[in-house]
Amino acid sequence: MSRTVEVTELVLRDGHQSLLATRMALEDMVPACEDIDQAGYWSVECWGGATYDSCIRFLNEDPWARLRTFRQLLPNCRLQMLLRGQNLLGYRHYEDTVVDRFVDKSAENGMDVFRVFDALNDVRNLRRALEAVRRSGKHCEGTICYTVSPLHTVEKFVEMAKQLQDLGCHSICIKDMAALLRPQPAYDLVRGIKQACGQDTLVHVHVHSTTGVTLVSLMKAIEAGADIVDSSISSLSLGPGHNPTEALVEMLEGTGYTTRLNKDRLLKIKDHFAKVRPRYAEFESKIIGVETEIFDSQIPGGMISNMESQLKQQGAGDRLKEVLAEVPNVRKDAGYPPLVTPSSQIVGTQAVFNVLMGRYKALTGEFADLMLGYYGESIGPRNPEVIEAAAKHAKKPPITHRPADLLQPEWEELRSQALPLKGCDGSDEDILTYAMFPQVAAKFFAQRAEGPKNVSKSPAKAAAPAAAKAADGKAPITSPVTYEVRIGNTSHQVTVAPA
C-alpha cells in the first residue's frame, strides 16, 4: 500500500542556523519564497530557534517584521517555529503570562505550527506554552529531545510522548539535534509512539546529518509509520545541517512511499541557495563530511565548531579533544540532560572551564542553576558534591518544583523598562523583544531605523588579535590570556595562566 510522507523544509531557519551561524538575511530568502510556497511542503520552518537573537544582534532586522513578511510571501504554507517552552526564545525561564503573550503575538503575526521543546525534557516546562498554543487555535507540536544515555530508553521516550498527547498536542516531534538517532532506535521509537498513542497520532521526525547515519534513520522512521520528516534543500544541507530534501525524495522512489513535492520547484530552490551560500563563507561551519565522534561527545556540530574557534583564539586549540572527552563527564554529573540550547552551551562551557582550570574549580552561574534544578528536572540524579559546590557558588538552595513557580508577574515591569528606550515603539512585540534580550534590544531599537544589515556584504573583518593568529591553535600560552564564552546575554571570562 502506498502512503504519502509529508515534508517540512528547514532552509529558512535551521538550515542556515546550523551551517551559516544563523546569519542569512531576509533579503537572501525572499527570492526563493514563491517556489517554496508552491513546492508542496507540509510546513516551512522559518522562525524561532536562534533566528530571533540573530536578527536583532547581527542583522538589524525586526524578527516580527520577518515573520509577517514570510506570512505574506508564503500564503499556501504552514509557517513553523521552534519554541523553547518556558524559555521562549531567550535563555531563562519567563513568567507564565509572558509565555502566553508571546505565543498569542506569534500566532497573530502569522505563525501556524509551534514546535515546543524543553532542554531537559521536563514536561512541566512545556505545559504553559502548549496550553497557550492550543488556546490560540494553532497547531501544537509537543517535542521529545532525543539523546542517548544509560537512562534514556525507548520506553522512557514513549512515556513522554503519552504525556504530551495527554496535554492535547496535535503532533509529537522526535527532535534529534545532534544526529544521534540511529536507524533501529528510530524505527522502535516511532513504532512505540504509534502503539502507545494511537496510529492516527501525527509523528514528526527531525534529525541532523552530522554523524552520517540519519538518512537511513528517516527511512526506518517512515517504515515505522512516521507521518512527517524534516529536511533542508541540498545546497544548504549535510555537515552539521540536515539531510537533503531532494535525496529524501529520491530515496523513496520504488518503496511505496511518496511525497507531494514538486521536483522542478525543488531545483529552483536549490539553485537559489547555491548562489547565496558562498557569500556567507565567513560564517560557514568548518565541520564537513561525517563526525561519528559525536556519538561519544553528543555535542551538536555547531557547538563543536564554536568551542574549537574559541580555544584556538586562546592558543589552546590542541585541547579540543580534552574538552570533548570532558563533556560526557559533566553531562553525567548534571543527570544526563539532552544537549540542546541552552543545556548544550551550559554543559559545553563548563567542560571548557574544567579543562582549562581544573574540574569544577570555577562554575558558571548557568551551570550552578542547572545543578540546582532552576532549569528543571533531569532524568538522572545529579552529583551531590557538585550540587554542594553549586549551592555555595549561587548562594541558594536546590529546588524540585517547577522553576517558573518562583517567578512573579513581570510584564508591567518589562514594559516600564522597555518604553523609555530610544526607538522602542511601545508595541507588545517590542516589549517581548526586550524581554528576550534586554541589552541587545536596547541597541537594536536605537538603530532599527537604519534598516537591515546583510552581513554577507560587509567588508572584511579587521585583522585578528595576536592571540588568534596561531593558525594551528598550538602556540604555547606565554602570558595570561582571557577566555570568553557567551550563553545568551551573559559573557563568562576566565584567565588562563601559562602552563
C-alpha positions in Angstrom: 0.0 0.0 0.0 1.4 3.4 -0.9 1.5 6.2 1.6 2.3 9.9 1.3 5.0 11.2 3.6 4.8 14.9 4.4 7.9 17.0 4.5 8.9 20.1 6.5 11.6 22.3 4.8 14.2 23.8 7.1 16.2 26.0 4.8 14.7 29.3 6.1 15.6 28.5 9.8 17.6 25.5 11.0 19.3 25.0 7.6 21.2 28.3 7.8 21.3 28.3 11.6 23.3 25.0 11.5 25.6 25.8 8.6 25.9 29.6 8.5 25.6 30.6 12.1 22.1 32.0 11.6 23.5 34.9 9.6 21.3 34.7 6.5 19.5 38.0 5.8 15.8 38.0 4.9 16.6 39.6 1.5 18.5 36.4 0.5 15.5 34.3 1.4 12.7 36.3 -0.3 13.5 35.3 -3.9 13.0 31.6 -3.1 9.7 32.1 -1.3 7.4 31.7 -4.3 9.0 28.3 -5.2 9.0 27.2 -1.6 5.3 28.2 -1.3 4.4 26.1 -4.4 6.7 23.1 -3.7 4.2 21.0 -1.7 5.7 21.1 1.8 3.6 20.3 4.9 5.2 23.2 6.6 8.2 25.5 6.3 10.2 26.2 9.4 11.2 29.9 9.2 11.3 31.4 12.7 12.3 30.8 16.3 15.4 29.0 17.4 18.3 31.4 17.2 16.9 33.5 14.4 15.2 36.0 16.7 18.5 36.6 18.5 20.5 36.8 15.3 18.0 39.3 13.7 18.5 41.9 16.4 22.1 41.1 17.3 23.7 40.9 13.9 21.3 41.8 11.1 19.4 44.9 12.4 16.2 43.1 11.4 13.0 43.2 13.3 12.1 39.5 13.8 8.4 40.3 13.9 8.7 42.0 10.6 10.5 38.9 9.2 7.6 36.7 10.4 5.0 39.0 8.8 7.0 39.0 5.5 7.0 35.2 5.4 3.3 35.1 6.1 2.7 37.4 3.1 5.1 35.6 0.8 4.1 32.0 1.8 0.3 32.1 1.7 -0.1 28.4 0.9 2.4 27.1 3.6 2.0 26.4 7.2 4.7 28.5 8.9 6.5 26.7 11.7 8.7 27.9 14.6 10.9 26.3 17.3 9.9 27.5 20.8 11.9 26.7 23.9 9.0 26.1 26.2 9.2 28.3 29.3 12.4 29.8 27.9 10.5 31.1 24.8 13.4 32.3 22.6 15.6 33.5 25.4 17.9 31.8 27.8 16.0 32.0 31.0 12.5 31.0 32.2 9.8 33.6 31.8 6.7 34.1 34.0 3.6 32.4 32.7 1.7 35.5 31.4 4.8 36.5 29.3 4.7 33.0 27.8 1.0 33.5 27.0 1.6 36.8 25.4 4.5 35.7 23.3 2.5 32.8 21.9 -0.5 35.0 21.2 1.5 37.6 19.4 3.4 34.9 17.3 0.1 33.5 16.2 -1.3 36.9 15.5 1.7 37.8 13.3 1.3 34.6 11.2 2.7 31.5 12.9 0.8 28.3 12.4 2.9 25.4 13.9 4.6 25.7 17.2 7.2 23.0 17.9 7.6 23.3 21.7 10.6 21.7 23.5 12.3 21.8 26.8 16.1 21.3 27.0 15.7 18.8 29.9 12.5 17.1 28.5 10.8 18.4 31.7 7.1 18.3 30.7 6.4 20.8 33.5 8.3 23.4 31.5 6.2 22.7 28.4 2.7 22.8 29.8 2.1 26.6 29.8 3.3 27.1 26.3 1.4 24.2 25.0 -1.8 25.5 26.6 -1.2 28.9 25.0 -0.8 27.4 21.6 -4.0 25.4 21.9 -5.9 28.4 23.1 -4.6 30.4 20.0 -6.1 27.8 17.7 -2.8 26.9 16.2 -1.0 23.6 15.7 0.6 22.4 18.9 3.6 20.1 18.4 5.0 18.6 21.6 8.6 17.7 21.3 10.9 15.0 22.7 14.6 16.0 22.6 16.3 12.7 21.6 19.5 11.8 23.3 21.4 8.7 24.4 22.5 7.8 27.9 22.3 4.8 30.2 18.9 6.1 31.4 17.3 7.2 28.1 15.3 4.3 26.7 12.6 3.9 24.0 10.2 3.2 26.8 11.0 6.4 28.6 10.6 8.5 25.4 7.3 6.8 24.6 6.1 7.6 28.1 6.9 11.2 27.5 5.1 11.1 24.2 2.0 9.8 26.0 2.3 12.7 28.5 2.5 15.2 25.6 -0.6 13.6 24.0 -2.5 13.9 27.3 -1.6 17.6 27.2 -3.5 18.0 23.9 -0.6 18.1 21.5 -1.7 17.8 17.8 1.5 16.1 16.9 4.6 14.6 18.5 8.1 15.5 17.3 11.2 13.4 17.8 13.9 16.1 17.7 17.4 14.7 17.2 19.6 17.9 17.3 23.0 16.1 17.4 22.4 13.3 14.8 22.3 10.6 17.4 19.2 8.8 16.2 20.4 5.5 14.7 18.2 3.6 12.3 16.9 0.9 14.6 16.1 3.2 17.5 14.3 5.4 15.0 12.1 2.5 14.0 11.5 1.4 17.5 10.7 4.8 18.8 8.2 5.8 16.1 6.5 2.3 16.3 6.4 2.6 20.1 4.7 6.1 20.0 2.2 4.9 17.4 1.3 1.9 19.6 1.0 3.9 22.8 -0.7 7.0 21.4 -2.7 5.6 18.5 -2.0 5.0 14.9 -3.6 8.3 14.0 -1.2 10.3 16.1 0.9 12.5 13.9 4.6 11.7 14.4 7.2 14.2 13.1 10.9 13.3 12.9 13.7 15.9 12.9 17.3 14.8 12.5 20.6 16.4 11.7 23.1 14.8 9.3 26.4 15.2 11.2 27.1 11.5 12.0 26.2 10.3 8.5 23.6 7.7 9.5 20.4 9.6 9.8 19.1 9.5 6.2 18.8 5.8 6.9 17.1 6.7 10.2 14.5 8.7 8.3 13.8 5.7 6.1 13.3 3.4 9.1 11.1 6.0 10.8 8.9 6.2 7.7 8.7 2.4 7.6 7.6 2.5 11.3 4.8 5.0 10.5 6.3 8.5 10.7 3.9 11.0 9.1 6.2 14.0 8.6 10.0 14.3 8.3 12.3 17.3 8.2 14.9 18.1 5.5 16.8 21.0 4.0 17.3 21.8 0.4 20.6 20.2 -0.8 22.5 23.4 -1.3 22.2 24.1 2.4 22.4 20.6 3.9 24.8 18.0 5.3 27.7 18.6 7.7 26.1 19.7 11.0 23.0 20.6 9.0 20.3 18.2 7.7 19.6 15.6 5.1 18.9 17.0 1.6 15.3 17.3 0.6 15.9 16.0 -2.9 17.8 13.0 -1.6 14.8 12.2 0.6 12.5 12.3 -2.4 14.7 10.1 -4.5 15.3 7.6 -1.6 11.6 6.9 -1.5 11.3 6.0 -5.2 10.0 2.5 -5.6 9.4 2.0 -1.9 5.6 2.6 -1.9 6.1 5.9 0.0 5.8 9.2 -1.9 5.9 12.9 -1.1 3.9 15.7 -2.6 7.0 17.7 -3.5 7.4 19.2 -6.9 10.9 18.4 -8.2 11.0 21.4 -10.6 10.4 23.7 -7.7 13.0 22.0 -5.6 15.6 22.5 -8.3 14.9 26.2 -8.4 15.1 26.5 -4.6 18.4 24.5 -4.7 19.8 26.8 -7.4 18.9 29.9 -5.5 20.6 28.9 -2.2 23.6 27.5 -4.1 24.2 31.1 -5.3 23.6 32.6 -1.9 25.7 30.3 0.3 29.2 31.3 -0.9 28.5 34.9 0.2 28.3 33.7 3.8 31.5 31.7 3.7 32.9 33.7 6.6 30.3 32.2 8.9 30.2 28.7 7.4 30.8 25.7 9.7 34.2 24.1 9.1 32.8 20.7 10.0 32.3 18.8 6.8 31.8 15.2 6.0 30.9 12.8 8.8 31.7 13.2 12.5 30.9 9.9 14.2 32.7 11.1 17.3 29.5 12.9 18.2 28.1 9.6 19.3 30.5 9.9 22.2 30.6 13.7 23.0 26.9 14.3 21.9 27.8 17.9 21.3 25.8 19.3 18.3 28.1 20.2 15.4 27.7 24.0 15.7 28.7 23.8 19.3 31.9 21.9 18.4 33.0 24.5 15.9 32.3 27.3 18.3 34.4 25.7 21.1 37.2 25.0 18.6 37.3 28.6 17.4 37.4 29.9 21.0 40.1 27.5 22.1 42.2 28.5 19.1 41.9 32.2 19.9 43.5 31.4 23.3 46.3 29.3 21.9 44.6 26.2 23.3 43.2 24.7 20.1 45.1 21.5 20.7 42.9 20.9 23.8 39.6 20.4 22.0 39.8 16.6 22.4 40.2 17.1 26.1 37.1 19.2 26.2 35.1 16.8 24.1 36.2 14.0 26.5 35.1 16.1 29.5 31.6 16.8 28.1 30.2 13.4 28.9 31.6 13.6 32.4 29.9 17.0 33.0 26.7 15.7 31.5 26.7 12.7 33.8 27.2 14.9 36.8 24.2 17.0 35.7 21.9 14.0 35.4 22.3 13.3 31.7 20.4 16.3 30.2 20.0 16.3 26.4 22.4 18.7 24.8 20.3 21.3 23.1 20.0 25.1 23.6 20.6 26.2 26.3 21.8 23.0 28.0 24.4 22.3 25.3 26.0 25.7 25.8 25.9 25.3 29.6 27.5 21.8 29.7 30.0 22.6 27.0 31.1 25.8 28.7 31.6 24.0 32.0 33.6 21.3 30.2 35.9 24.0 28.8 36.3 25.6 32.3 37.1 22.1 33.8 39.8 21.5 31.2 41.4 25.0 31.5 41.1 25.5 35.2 40.6 22.1 36.9 37.4 20.2 37.5 34.7 22.5 39.0 37.3 25.0 40.2 35.1 27.6 38.6 31.4 27.4 37.8 29.3 29.5 35.6 26.1 30.8 37.1 24.1 28.9 34.5 25.8 25.6 35.3 25.1 26.2 39.0 21.5 26.8 38.2 21.3 23.6 36.1 22.8 21.6 39.0 20.3 23.1 41.5 17.2 22.5 39.5 16.5 26.0 38.3 16.2 24.9 34.7 14.1 21.9 35.6 14.4 18.2 36.5 16.8 15.9 34.7 16.3 12.2 34.1 19.1 11.1 36.4 20.4 12.0 39.8 22.9 14.8 39.9 26.4 14.6 41.5 25.8 15.6 45.2 29.3 17.0 45.5 28.8 19.3 42.5 25.4 20.3 43.8 27.1 21.4 47.0 29.6 23.4 45.1 26.8 24.9 43.0 24.8 25.9 46.1 27.9 27.6 47.6 28.6 29.4 44.3 25.0 30.5 43.7 24.2 31.2 47.4 20.8 29.5 47.1 19.4 26.0 47.7 18.4 23.3 45.2 14.8 23.1 44.2 12.5 20.3 43.0 9.4 22.3 41.9 8.7 23.9 38.5 11.2 26.7 38.2 8.7 29.2 36.8 6.6 28.8 40.0 9.3 31.1 41.6 8.6 33.9 39.2 6.4 36.9 40.0 4.3 38.6 37.3 6.8 40.6 35.2 5.0 42.0 32.2 4.4 45.5 33.6 8.0 45.8 34.9 9.3 44.7 31.5 7.1 47.2 29.8 8.2 50.0 32.1 11.8 49.2 31.4 11.4 49.0 27.6 9.2 52.0 26.9 11.8 54.7 27.7 14.4 53.1 25.4 15.2 55.1 22.3 13.4 53.6 19.3 11.0 51.4 21.2 7.6 51.7 19.6 5.6 50.6 22.6 4.1 47.5 20.9 3.8 44.2 22.7 6.2 42.9 20.1 8.9 45.3 21.1 8.3 44.6 24.8 8.7 40.9 24.0 12.0 41.6 22.1 13.2 43.5 25.2 12.1 40.6 27.4 14.1 38.1 25.4 17.3 40.1 25.0 17.3 43.3 27.1 20.8 44.5 26.4 20.7 43.6 22.7 17.2 45.0 22.3 18.2 48.4 23.5 20.9 48.7 20.9 18.6 47.3 18.2 15.8 49.8 18.9 18.2 52.7 18.7 19.5 51.7 15.3 16.4 49.9 13.8 15.6 52.9 11.6 18.9 52.4 9.7 17.4 49.3 8.2 18.5 45.7 7.8 22.2 44.9 7.5 23.2 42.0 5.3 26.4 40.7 6.9 27.3 38.7 3.8 28.1 42.0 2.1 30.1 43.5 5.0 33.7 44.4 4.4 36.5 42.1 5.5 36.9 42.0 9.2 39.9 43.8 10.8 43.0 41.7 11.5 42.5 39.2 14.3 44.1 39.9 17.6 47.5 38.4 18.3 46.1 35.7 20.4 44.1 34.4 17.5 47.0 34.3 15.0 48.3 30.9 15.8 46.7 29.2 12.8 47.2 25.7 14.1 46.0 26.6 17.5 49.0 25.0 19.2 51.0 28.1 20.1 52.0 27.9 23.7 50.5 30.3 26.2 53.3 32.6 27.2 51.3 35.1 29.3 47.9 35.1 31.0 45.0 35.3 28.5 41.3 35.6 29.0 38.9 33.0 27.6 35.4 34.3 27.0 32.2 32.4 26.2 28.7 33.7 25.9 25.4 32.0 27.0 22.5 34.2 25.9 23.2 37.7 27.1 25.8 36.6 29.7 29.5 36.6 29.0 31.9 34.5 31.1 35.5 35.2 31.3 38.3 33.1 32.8 42.0 33.9 32.8 44.3 31.1 31.9 47.9 31.3 33.2 50.9 29.8 31.4 51.4 26.1 32.0 
